[in-house]
Amino acid sequence: MSSLASSSNEQKIAVVTGASSGIGAASARALASEGFKVYCAARRLDRLKALAEEIGGVAFACDVTDRDQVDALAAVVGPRCDVLVNNAGGALGQDPVATANVSDWERMYQINVAGTLQVTQALLGAVEAAHGAIIFITSTAAETAYEGGGGYCGVKAAERYMAGSLRLELAGRPVRVCEISPGMVRTEEFSLVRFGGDQSKADLVYAGVQAPLVAEDIAEAVRWISVLPEHVNIDRLVIRPRAQASNWKVARD
């Protein structure tokens, strides 16, 4: 039975952070297709408004690194949240440890780890009230290190262990804590942001790769987890394109 089939006639509520593009926007659409009222949260309100209008959701400007904005988001969502998708994050740079930009690492930590923590803390009570699920979007960067990935691997590993610790701490309470770990996903912005807007460098990431994942592939996993019965927990789901056997083994033409 779908988690949407409850004794209550209330519409299910979902919150998606980083919803202005990529996996976040695709996840918001996928959840809306299942009947969720989706609160779309991100910094770029213009994009959020268009998305919310498309899916019948709510646009809310929120920088997850700003606690006041996160608390305002929680207040707008209200006392119940059936699904929280912690998607806001991203990578900055791909320099080796010896020459890495410390400010890039600090910014990645603030968004991927501290920001995710703040959102989780602010909405945890509402998720528990709904017997809901928290879905962390991490990365296969958390699976193992790769050259140039010290900063991003580190923050995604931290996010993974946040999810794992939370699952242990909530054992016996009505909250599912789930993790989706995507591999190579081609979106319009992820690699472009990582390389400071250098389109040629961003394109090289996917050069010669037949059918990298797209945002909708990850959104389908978000949708599936969200509608599972409440006793079913997906601890970790690793999703890669067929062409990617590991972080460093990718078949290219």
N, C-alpha and C positions, 0 to 999 in steps of 0.2 A: 504494500500500500504506500502511496506517495505520502510524504510528510505534509503535503498540502491538504490531504484528506483528513481533517481533524473535526472534532465535535463543534468547533467554533466556526462561525460564518465570517469571521474577520479576515480581511485580506492579509496575506502574509507580507512581511516587511523585510527588505534586504537593503544593506548598505554596501556600496562598492567604492573603495578609495582608488585614487588614480584613474578615475572614470572618463577622463577627457579624451583618451585615445587608446589604441592598442588593445591589450588584454582586458583592461578595465572597461572600456566602452563595449567590447564584444560580450563581456560577462554581464553587463547591465542589460543588454539586449536579450541575452539568453535567459536570464532570470525573469525578465518581463514577459517573455513568451510562455513562461510557466505560471503566470498570474501574480507574480510578486509586484508590489509597489516598491520601486527601486529608488533609493536616495543616492544620487550620483554626486560624489564628492571629489573635488580636485581644485587646483588653483585657478584654472582658466574658465571663468564663468561663462564666457561667450560660447565655448564649445559645449559646456554642460547643458546650457539652456536648449540648444538644438537637439541634443540627445534626449533630454528629459521630455521635450515636446514630442519627439518621435515615438517614445516608448510609454508615455503616460506616467513618467516618473517625476522626481523632484530634484532640481539642480541646487547644489549648495556649495558655495565657494569655501574651500577649506585647505589650508596648508597643514599637513599632518605634523609638522615640526613646531607649530604654534599651539600651545596648550589651550589658550582661550578659544581659538577657532575650533579645536577638537571638542571642547566642552559645549560650545554652541551647537555643533553638529548633533551631539548626543541629546541635547535639549530639544532640538527640532524633531528628531526621530521619535522621541518619547519613551514610554516605559517598556516597550516590547520590540525586539529585533530578532527575526527568525534566522537570518543569515547575515553574517559580516564577512565580506571578502577583503582581506588585507592585501591589497594589490599595489598600493603606492610604493614606488621605489625606483631603482635604476642604477646604471653604472656610469662612472666618470673616469675616462682615461684607461689606458692599457699599458702603462709604463712598467718596467721592471721595478722591483723593490728598491734597488739602489738609487733610482732617479725619480721615484714616484712623488707626485705632488701631495703633500700632507693635507692641504686644504680640500683636495678632492676626496681623500679618504674620510676626512671629518664630515664632509657634506654627505657622502654616501651613508655613513653611520647615522647621521641625524635623520635622514629620510627613511632608510630601510629598517633601521633597528629602533631608535628612539621614537620616531614617528609611529611606527607600528605598535610599539608598546603603549603610547599614549592613546591611540584609537582603541586598542584592546581594553585598556583599563576603563576608558570612558563608557564603552558599550557592553562590557561584560555582564553587568547586572540585567540589562535589557535582553541580552541573548539568553541568559539563564531563565529569565521569566518566561520566555517563549519556548523553552526546551529546544533551543536552536543550535546552530553550527557556526563556528569560526573557521574560515578557510584562509590559510596563509599561502600566498603565491611566492614561493622561494625561487630556486633556480638549481640546475645541475651544477652551477658553480659551487654549490654547497656539498656536492658529492665528492669532489677531489680538486686539488690545486691544478692550475695550469699557468704557463708562463704569461706574465703580464696581468694575471688575475688576482694578485695578492689582496688587494683592497676589496674587490667585489666578492671574491670567494669568502673572504673574512666576514663581511657583513651579512651575506646570505647564510653562512654557517651559523652566525649569531642568531639570525631570525629563525632558523630551523630549531636551534636548541631552546629558543624562547617558546616555540610551539610545543616542543617535547616536554619542557618543564611544566607548562600550563596544563597539558593533558594529565600529567601525573598529579598536579596540585588539585585538579578538579575531579579526580576519580571518584565515582559515586554520585556526582552531581549531574543534572540534566543538560550538559553542554557537550557537543561533539567538537573536537579539535582536530582539524584535518589539514593536510599540506599537499599542495600540488607543486611539483618540481619540474618546470619546463626546461627543455634543452634549446636547440636552435629554433627560435621563433622569429620569422621576418615580419616586423611591423614597420610602420612609416617613421618611427621616431627613435626606437631604443638605441640602435647602433649610431645613428646620426648624433644623438645627444652625447653618447659615449665619446665620440671623436670630435666633439666641439663644433659640429656642423659641417665637418669635412665629408661630403657625399662620396668621394672616391674611396676613402678609407672604409666608410660604412658599407659600400657596395662590395668591397673585397671580402667581407665577412661571409657573404653568401655566394661568392663567385663559384660557378661550376657545380653548385649543390642542387641536385634534382629534388624539387618539392620540399623545401624547408617547411616547418610548421607555420601556420598563420594563427592570428589571435583567436579566430573562431574555434580552432582545435582545442585550445585551452579553455575557452568559454564553455565548450560542450562538457568538459570534465567538471567545471564549476556547477553547471546546471544539473548534471547527474548526481553529484554529491549532495546538492541542495535538496533534492526531492527523494532521497533515500529515507527509509524509516528511521526514526530517531535513535534506535538502538544500534544502528550500523555506522561504525566510525571508519573512515578511510585515513589511516595514520599517515601514509605517504604514497603519493602516486607520481612516479617518474615518467615523463612523456618526452620522447625524442622523435625526430623524423627518422625514417628508416635509414637514411644516408649517414646518420650520425651514430656511430657505435660507442663513442665516449667523447669527453670534452676535447680530446686531441686527435681522435680518429674519425675523420669525416671523408666520405667518398665524394670526389669532385671529378667532373668531366675534364 
